[in-house]
Amino acid sequence: MTTSSGDGVAAVLAPVYRDAAGRLRLVLIVRTDRGHHGGQLAFPGGRVDAGESPLTAALREAEEEVGLDAAAVRVVAELPPVRSGPTNLDVFPFLGRIRGGLAWRPNPHEVVEVLEPAVEELWDPALRRELLFTSARWPEGLLVDGIPVGDRVLWGMTLRILDDLVPRLLAGEWEKELGSRSARRRARAGEE
């Protein structure tokens, strides 16, 4: 696992689960209009505190932002770090399996809404294009490379994380860890 002094480092948790139909879903938050990333879609996360590992920070932030108990997360993978240009932070993403149907408790100071899009919906190449993102910081709008998620625009660092993560999820890289139906069938067959 990655360790860090906390300076210039942040971490995010990409919670994933299978819905009743067996589709993988990711958990995204819509940030409040406050702060540098106001109004943006993101994974739960934030700065790494001094003496804290990026993984510990990602789990702590997920609990603070949406009420996700760290004990309810099974960390599946540490993903490649990305750079957040505007904040000049190295961001360490972690993929964490959760169960579906959790009751979210968004922190009203940080999170407006919790979204749970299906992974395949985030990879439709026809959706990716230049879109207008508006927020309190950019009331006139900012043209960004993004994809629509409901009536929101997903872009920036979160989209760069998804550019790596989504094809790997769709290819079944963590099929066993994420409890796909075929993996469960194979496990049961091996037990008999």
Secondary structure, 3 states (H helix, E strand, C coil): CCCCCCCCEEEEEEEEEECCCCCEEECEEEECCCCCCCCCEECCEEECCCCCCHHHHHHHHHHHHHCCCHHHCEEEEECCCEEECCCCEEEEEEEEECCCCCCCCCCCCCEEEEECCEHHHHCCCCCCEEEEECCCCCCCCEEEEEEEECCEEEEHHHHHHHHHHHHHHHCCCCCCCCCCHHHHHHHHHHHC
